[in-house]
Amino acid sequence: MPYRPKIPCKHPGCGVLVEYGQKYCDNHKALHPEYTRPASKRGYTSAWHKASRAYLREHPLCTECLRQGRYTQATVVDHFKPHRGNKDLFWDRSNWQSLCKPCHDKKTGREDSLPTYSYV
């Protein structure tokens, strides 16, 4: 059975080939911690799960579906503005919205396909 071909590193301007299923080469993995750190290290702890469940009880409908005239139960608490590790933005309830899983996946896919990089 043939092997899948290697793919280019997803970091802008890098052409190093990596194994299929990997996103970044060894040189750029450290610049993209969102793909290498577990969810608990990114702030999604038991405290987050408790707070997000409470928020979903207060806001049970998907805000994106409501804008389109549909009534869909929300299952995910999303951050309007991606927090990218900023704890203040992560816990700011005015930055939260209730979404159903399909709407959350679409929004996150759009944001992750065009990431913003900051170089120190």
Buried (B, 14 or more C-beta within 10 A) or exposed (E): EEEEEEEEBBBEEBEEEBEEEBBBBEEBBEEBEEEEEEEEEBBEEEEBEEBBEEBBEEBEBBBBBEEEEEEBEBBBBBBEEBBBEBEEBBBBEEBBBBBBEBBBEEBBEEEEEEEEEEEE
